[in-house]
Amino acid sequence: MSLHVTALTDPARTPSAQRLAWLACGDGGGPLGYAFLRVFTREGQDHLAELTLNVHAAERRRGVGSRLLDSAVAAAREAGRRSVVAQADADTPGDHFLAASGFRKVLALTYARLDLGGTGGGRAGETDAIVERPHPGYRLVSWRGTVPDDLAGTFADSRRAMDDMPMDDTDYGVVVWDVERVLAAARAVADRGEQLTTVAVVDESDGSVAGFSEFVVPGDGKGDGLHYGTGVLPEHRGHGLGRWMKAESIRLARAQHPDLAGLVTDTADSNTHMRRINDALGYAPTHRALEYQLDL
């Protein structure tokens, strides 16, 4: 089989990254597989690229994935990147391909889902009780879409709560946030036709954001929503704020999106604190994924 790999023009350029793309085709021009390489450009992550690669099941073990990988790695080197990361579900062809292609496993993730209907719906009272429990010195706030102007500055500052999130051996770097990036992230969700809701904890002593939890729901409010991140600033930890915010996220998801089937979250296996929160709130593990890294 003759194999042709063509670089494509991809308009998906943002202030924080650009995306390169390749398409693999056979003799007749039919597509066999593709690869995307997200090249991060913002300070703190400008050493990193993220690979997504897929080969049609019928075309695997014929060198298609390797050719696509060669193109992506060459582009990452040309861009001066030192690490390429990629994720695959555990014990799948993608998992085995990355392991055999020189990538090393750097992080294990557990995906879990909260059923908002059926048996999961019966936990609403427990969730409400967690939300209603007072946390002296703090109050909950929430918004849909873009952060309100009066909270924008401290909300951007609060993103450093994720800087020490367990990432094991991943060369992920540090995401540098400012108000511009916060607003751009919210716009990107809206531009995809999805709905972003943010729950935050405010320190009543100065009105600053001490932590946040985000979830995104499909535009039609059906199917499963996805948690983006939950973090509490180090100086505010130890008060149960992460559990408080995540419980409020669940309550809001039920109230705002009555047709939503569930909420999905992913957590590093080494992040035992957040995994305990998920378990206590009724999330049930669904599958594991592995993060791989190629050092260039």
Disulfide bonds with the S-S distance in Angstrom:
none
